[in-house]
Amino acid sequence: MIGTVLSSRYRLDAKLGSGGMSTVYLARDEILDRPVAVKLMHDSMASEPDQLERFNQEARAVAKLSNPNVVAVIDAGEDDGRPYIVFEYVEGETLKQLISRVGALETTEALAYGIEISQALEVAHERGMVHRDVKPQNVLIDSTGQAKLTDFGISRQLDEEGMTAEGKVVGTTDYVAPEQAMGHEVDTRADIYALGVVLFEMLTGDVPFKAANQVGVAMKHVTEDLPDLQQIRPDLSATTAAVVERATAKEPADRYGTTAEMTADLQTALEVEAIRSGGAGSEATSILDAVPAPARQLPDRRTSPWPAAILLLVALVVAAGSAWLISQGGTGGGGGGAGSGDKVEVASITDFDPEGDGVEHPEEVDFAIDGDPNASAWTTETYQTDSFGAKSGVGLVVDLGSPRKLSSVQVVTPTPGWPIEVYGANDPLPDSLDGWEALGSADSVSDRETIDLITLTSYRYLLLWATAPAQTDDGYGVAISDVSVFE
């Protein structure tokens, strides 16, 4: 077929790939003088009505979608009895090829791709369409680092009869949802499950299940939990792991109800990981595209590598709609005013000095939760310089009695000017900084500082960690006269 001109317009120049139903060619639109991708149906399939309908369905389905993360349909037609679909040509590689080439992706890169795929699915789902074959092979990464979802060949409308009967498994078993593996009817939550598995593969470099055959893989999706993501990648935050865990829940009702919800949590996870790592990773171009367009305040993505991580954080903060502020070149969110949400009752509070002698005025800790910020305060020991010496910090552990989903914490201090980091944990209570999850920070605590917390999971314990003392009348130290926690 190389050299063939379809409908006196599309010249087939090279074969890009082939499947059971069709072959995809790199072609030249001779009228508009531009490269395109042409999917040409096999002769043997064109005579089968159900296969012909499925092929035509793909053209109709994708033609309804308009999104930068969906490979666009340009045209469709028939030449000498053979149907074809013309797509935009995406120069680059598939996500599967990228993973095969480099292994596990950097966390921010994987989350950015996840956001773009989720946004593509949002558009499809809003139009009542289920993709049913979400996998890295069907995601193209273009030359600018943007992900584009393709191959809606087995998609179906939720309000129409499916092209396959109940009891027949469709999709690729490495990414198949449990209900899909069982041959049951599926909805948009099957796509959410598949995207969760794609995220797992991007973050680990491999699919979660292996078996002697595809049936064995499918059954593992039905009966086995995915391997623990944080055991494989200890550098991942609990926030990222929670997104994958929820997306890949066995029961559809336990997953995200919509891809819009998943997109929002992926954006939060991306912000958390970017703050933790201090950078965007090797594919920074993709991260900008994960940010809603009105929030983009960075140079053109095709020409700028934007090496400054702080610029990335500015864009991410605006995009995610979080309350984080860029203050004095840092990433802390805070300032005066009351915390948002309902106030959480504190069960108890203790001092935390794991890198020193183990105690930091434990007899004063209750002053920080006695409800009277003007009368008394918990204080650290007095230090002779503006550092804690060999220690990275000291602090207070706030016990809420049970895990709670938190939005902010407010600290009142008579010694403003010291930096604070806020961490979260659950049982067993960590006895060192290891095991705590970073939730927020402020570079210079004001006399009444509210620190906004980025969380997707609930926490029982909060650690208020002072990383340097402020100057006092007697030397250097930190005092906290009141702590308030908000949901």
N, C-alpha and C positions, 0 to 999 in steps of 0.2 A: 504493500500500500504506500510505501514511501514514494513521494512525488505525485501522488494522486491529489487532485483538486476537487474538494467537495463543494457542490452547488456553485461551481465557478467562482469560488471565493477563498476556501480554506485549503492551502497547500500543506500536505502532511510531510514534515521534514525529518522527524526522528521519532522512534518509539520510546516512550517514557516508562511504560509498565503495562501489564496485562493481567486480567482476572478471568473468572469463569464466565462473566457476562459480556465483557467489553475489553477493548484495548485503548490506552490513552496515548496520544501522540502530541509532540511539540509541533505546532503548525504555524503557518504565516497567514494572517488575514491580509489578503492581497489588495483589498479595497482601502483599508485603514493603515496598511503597512505597519503591523505590530505583531508580536508573538502572542499566541493563544494556546490553550490546551484543548484538544478535541478528544472527547470520549466517544469512540465508535463501537456500536453494538456488533457482536459477532453474527455472522450470517446464520449460524445454527440456532441462535437465540431469537432472531428477529421473526421467525416463523411460529414461535410459541406465544400465544396471546397473553398468558400471565407474566412471562418474562418481559414482553414488550411493554405491558402496562406498568410493570415495576420500573423499567428504564425511563419511560415517559414521566412517571410519577416523580422521579428525582429532579427532572428539569422543572416541573411545575412547582415542586416543593421549594427548591433553592431560589427560584425566580421570585418567590414571595419574600425572601429575606434580604435585607439591606443592612449590612454590618461590616465594618472593616476586618472583623475576625472570622468572617465566612467567605470562602472562595466563591466569587460571584459568577452567576450564569450570564453569559453575554448573548447567546443565541442558541437555537435548537432547530433541527431540520431533518431531512431525509434525503439520501442520495442513492439512487439505484436500489431502492427498497431497504436501505440500511439506515436506521435512525442514528443521529449523533447529537451530542450536546457540546457546546462551546463554552469553556470556562476562561476566566482570566488566567494568565500564565504566572505562576508564582516561582520565581527563581530562588532556589535555596535547597533545603533538604527536609525530609520528614522528621518529626520529633523522635520517632523510633530510630532513625539513622543517627541522630544527634546523640541519643542515649547510648547506642551501640558504639559510637565513636569515642565518647568521653567518659562513659559510666555515669555515676550519680551526679546530678547537677548541683550547682551551688543553690542554697536554699532560697535566696531571693529570686534567682532566675526561675526556679521551678514554680514558685508561688506566682510570679508574674505571668508565666505561661498558663498556669491554672486559672488565673483571673480572666485572661483573654478567652480561653476555651469556655469558661463558665458564662462569660458575656455573650458569646456566640450562641450557646444553648439557651440563654434567656430569650433571645430574639425568636428562636425556633419554638420554644415552649409557649411564648406569648401568643403564637399563632396556632396553638394546638398541635404542634408537631413534635414527635419523639424521634430522636436520631436512631437509637437502638444499636449503634456500632461505634461508640466513642472509644478510640484507641489511638496510641501514638502514630500508628501508620496512617491515620486519617487526619493528622494535624501537620500542616506545612509551616516551616519556619522560613520566612522570607529573608532577603539580604539585609534588611534593617533590624532583624531580630523579632519581628512580630509573628505571632501564632495565628494561623487561619485554619478553621475547621472545614473539612471537605467530606465528600462521599456520603451523601444522604440517600444512597441507593436502596437501603432497606428501611428508611424512615416511614412513618405512617401518621396519619391524622387521627387524633383521639376520637373525633366524632364520626369516623368512617370505619367500615369493615377493614381489618388488616389484610395485608397481602399474603399472610401465612396463617394457617389454621392453628387453633390452640393445640398444644401438644408438640409442636415443632419448634425446636430451639433456633433462634436467629441471633446473629451477632458473633463476636469472637470470644471463645471461652475464657481466655486469659483475663477478660475484663467484664464478664457477664454477671449480671445481678442474680441473686439466688432465685427470685421468682421467674426471671427470664430463663435460667438454666433448667427450671422445672417445666418450662413450656407454658407457663401461665400468661395471661394478659398482662401487659406492662403499661406504665405511665411514665411521666417525666422523671420519677424517682429512680428508674433504671438507668437513665443517663447520668444522674447524680452519683449513683454507685460506681459506674464505669469511670467517671472523672476522678472519683476518690482513688480508684486503683491506679489510674494514670499518674496521679500525684505521688502515690506510693512508689511507682516505678521511677519517676523522675528523681525522687529523693533518695532512693536506694540503689538505682541502677539495674533493678531486676523486678520481674513480676512476683507477686506474693506466693503463688502456688505452682508446684511442679508435680506431674504425675506421668504415668506410662503412656497415657493417651488423653485426648481432649475431653472425653467423658469423665475421666478421673479428675481433671482440673475443674470441670464444671461442678462436680459433686463437692469438691473442697470449698468452692464458693458457697455452697448450700450449708455445709456442716461445720466448717472450721473458721475460726477467727483469723484475721490477718495477723502476721507476725508483728510483735511489738516494735513500732517505728522508732521509739527513742532508744531501744536496746541496740538497734542497727545503727542509728545516727544519734549518739548521745549529745551532739551539738545542737540538735533541734530544740526549740522551745516547746513547752507543753501546749501553747496556743496553736502551733502548727499541727502537732500530733492530734489535738482535739478535733480539728477540721477534718482530717483524714478519717478519724475514728467515727465521727458522726456521719460522714458521707457514705461510709461503707458498712453501716449497720445492717444486720441480716434482715430485720423487719423494715419494710418501706416506711412505716409510720414513725420509726425512730430516726430516719434520715432527715435532711433538710427538706422542708415542704416545698421550697422553690429554689431555683438556681440563683435568684436575686439574693436570698438569704445567704447562700453559700458564697456568692461573690463578696458580700459585705464582710463575712468572716475571713475570707482569704485576704482582703485588703487590710484588715486589722492584723492578721498574721504577718503579712509582708512588712507592715510598719514595725511590728515587734522585732522581726528578724533583721531588718535594716538597722535598727537602733542597736541591737545586740552586736552585730558584726561591724558596724561603722562604715559600711559601704554597700555598693549595689551588686557586686559580683561582675563576672566577665561579660554578661549580656545585659548591660545597663539599658540598652535601647528598648528592650522588651518591658522593663519596669516602668518607663515613662508611659507606655501605651496601656499599662494597667491602671493608670490614673485617669479619672474622668476628664474629658477635654477642657472644660472651663477652668480646671485647676492648674493646667499646664503653664508654668511660668519659666520654663527652662529654654535654652537655645534649641534650634532645630535638631530633631533627633537623628537626621541623616548625616549631619556634619559634626556634631559635638559629642565627645566622649564624656562630658561633664564629670571630671574626676572628683569634684568636691562632694563628699558624702552629705554635707550639710544642705546642699541644694536639693539633693534627692529627698532628704527628710522634709524640707519645706513643702515639696510637691506632694509627698505622701500624706503629710499631716492635713493639708487642705483637702486632698482627695478623699481620705477616709472620713472626714468630717469629725475627727477627734478633737479633744480640747487641748491637745499638746501644743505648746508654744515654743518657738525658737527664741531662747533668751540668752543674750550674751555669748552667742556662738555655741550654746549647748543644746541639749535635747529635752530639757525639763519642761514640764507644764505646771504652772502654779500661779501664785499671786494671792491677793487678798480676797475676801468674800467667803460666803458659806459654801460648803460642799453641796453637790447636787444629790438628789434622791433622798431616801429615808435614812435616818441615822440608825446605825447598828449598835446594839448594846454590847459593851466589852465585858467578857467574862472575867478576865484577869490580865495582868501585865507583868513581865519580868525583865530584868536587865540581861544583856547579851554581850559577853566579852570573851569569845572563844579563843582569841589569839593573845590574850593577856593572862591575868591571874584568875579569870573566870567570873569575877564579880565587878560590878560598876555601880556602887551605892544602891544595893538592893533594898535597903530600908526606905528609900525615897520613891520607889517606882509608883506607888499608889497616888502620889501627888499629881501624876500625869493624867489620872482619870477620875479625880475627885470632884470634877465639875466646877472648880473654882480656879481659873487660870491666873488670878491676881494674887492669890494668897501664898502659894508654894509651888515648887517645881522639882522634878528629878534632875539631878546634875551628874555630869561625868566627874572623874577626878580632874584635878588641875594639872595642866601640862605646861611645860616651859617654852615650847615653840608652837608654831601653827601647824603641827602635825601630831599624829598619835604615835610617832616613833616607828617601831617595827610593825605595828599593827595597822591593818588596812582600814580599821574603823571600830566603833563600838555602837551599841544601840539598845533598842527596846523591842521585845517580842509581845505583840498584842494577840491574845487568844480570844476569838469570837465565840467559842463554845461549839460551833458546828460550821461546816463550810458554807460560805455565802458568796453570791455574785456581787462584786464590789465595783463602785464607780470612782471613788476618791477617798482621800484621807486628808484631814486638816490638822496641822501642827501649830500650836501657839508656843512662842519662845521669847524669853527676855534677853536672849543673846543672839540676835539675828546675824546672818552673814556666813553661815556654815553650809556646806553641801550635804544633801541627803539623797539616799537611794532607798526605794521601797521594794520589798520582795514579798512573795507569797509562798505558802507551803501548806501541806496537809500532813496528817499522821503517817509515819512517825515524825515527830518534830526534829528537824535537822539540828545537829549539835555543832555544825560549822557552816560556813557560807555555801558549801556544796549542798545541793539539794534544794536550794531556794530559787524561785523563779522571779526574774526581774519584771517589775510591773510599772515603775515610774521613777522619776527623779526630779530634783531641782538643784541648780548650780549654787544658788545663794538664797537660803531660807529667809523670808521676811518675818516680821513679828507675828503674823498670822498667815501661814502659807497653806494653800490647798494644792495638793498634788493629784492630778488626774491619773487614774490607773487604767492600763490597757489589759483587759482580761477576757478570755472566752470561757474559762472554767471557774469554779468556785474554790475559795480558799478559807481554811479555818484560821490560819495564822498569818499575821503581817509582821515583817521585820522592818523597823525604822532604823536605817543604818547611816550614822553620821560618819563621813569619810575624812573629815578634817575639823578641828576645833576653831571656834571664833575667839577673838580677843576679848578678855574680860578684865575687871579691875585687878584681879589677882594673878592673871597670866592668860592661859588659853583653856577653853572648855566649851561644853555644850549644855544647855539647860532646856528642858521641855516641861511647860507648865500645864499643857492640855493636849489631849489627842482625841479626835473625833473621826469615826469611820462611817462612810455612807455607801448604801447600795445604789 
